[in-house]
Amino acid sequence: MSLTFKEAIDGWNNTFITGDPSHLSNIVTDDLICRPTEGNETLAQVLEWATNCSSVLGDYKIIHEDEHSLCGFHSVISPEKLVKRTKMVYMSLRDGKMAVHHCHEIVPD
């Protein structure tokens, strides 16, 4: 069974909230490539960042979901930026897990 968009968002959120990387590492491939707004990050870099992050994700909207890819929007609030922001995310799946994660902040008008 493939990962769902909700399971992916929950994995990120639970890692942020608890600092436990297993919530995220259980749903990604060992060779995960994370593409935030700028650059690329490895799984080790992502887990280091995610376990020390205090952001909270919410208000997600699924655009596309199948066994190969997930796409949607979610809100994010973090101590660094107290304004609620919106991110668009795309995840490529392999063997039911997240293999590539693209994340782009939506800039308001």
Stockholm file with secondary structure:
# STOCKHOLM 1.0

chainA/1-109         MSLTFKEAIDGWNNTFITGDPSHLSNIVTDDLICRPTEGNETLAQVLEWATNCSSVLGDYKIIHEDEHSLCGFHSVISPEKLVKRTKMVYMSLRDGKMAVHHCHEIVPD
#=GR chainA/1-109 SS CCCCHHHHHHHHHHHHHHCCTHHHHTTEEEEEEEECSSSCBCHHHHHHHHTTCCCEEEEEEEEEESSSEEEEEEEEEETTEEEEEEEEEEEEEETTEEEEEEEEEECCC
#=GC SS_cons         CCCCHHHHHHHHHHHHHHCCTHHHHTTEEEEEEEECSSSCBCHHHHHHHHTTCCCEEEEEEEEEESSSEEEEEEEEEETTEEEEEEEEEEEEEETTEEEEEEEEEECCC
//
